[in-house]
Amino acid sequence: MIRDIVIHMNGEQPLVADIEAMPTATDTCLVCTNLRYIDGKKPTFVDFVDSWFMVPMALIRFVEVPKRSLEPVEGLIALPAGRVFDDVPEMDAESSAAFLRRIAEA
């Protein structure tokens, strides 16, 4: 379980949620639970707090995953096996822009 990700949606306030695993490139929806606003309040469109939600990727600008969300919690597995994010090198602005252009062209 990856806890407290921030979902930035098109034209909406950011939402905080928990997900089972990192989304993949082939996912069309983000499946999450424990959906709430950043201040911890339940959104008005949520009827049951224990529900699972499927948010279409078309409505999502980006998903923010705080580093603390990826840290292992005792008794829980935070990352799929083999996924390591601590070794990702820092990118300068030029490299970041080139990387984003390649993604947009794909």
Buried (B, 14 or more C-beta within 10 A) or exposed (E): EBBBBBBEBEEEEEBBBBBEBBBEEEEEBBBBBBBBEEEEEEEEEEEEEEEEBEBEEEEBEEBEBEEEBBEEEEEEEBBEEEEEEEEEEEEEEEEEEEEEEEEEEE
